């Protein structure tokens, strides 16, 4: 079970680092995405920084699993809101799949570390 947890946590970490970094850097596809879901560009940058904060929590979570669980909650909420933003503008399911997949992985990370939630540093 430990290997599965590390794999899921690492997937989420790299995914959020990639998408968060591309939002902060102003990648063309991220600008177009936020335009298509009718959200302002300043919100794209804020979202990118929040994703990076989630990444930091996931990194710390390798040593303190409770932090990874809280990072999973943060990322899960973000991915749920991303799915809702896609559904709101009636995007095809193909555009929703990355957010939905990351939402499911974030939920898995939270459940796998749920015992550690009350014990953040020990």
Secondary structure, DSSP 8 states (H G I E B T S, - for coil): -HHHHHHHHHHHHHHHHHHHHHHHHT-HHHHHHHHHTT--HHHHHHHHHHHHHHHHHHHHTTT-HHHHHHHHHHHHHHHHHHHHHHHHTT--HHHHHHHHHHHHHHHHHHHHTGGGTT-TT-
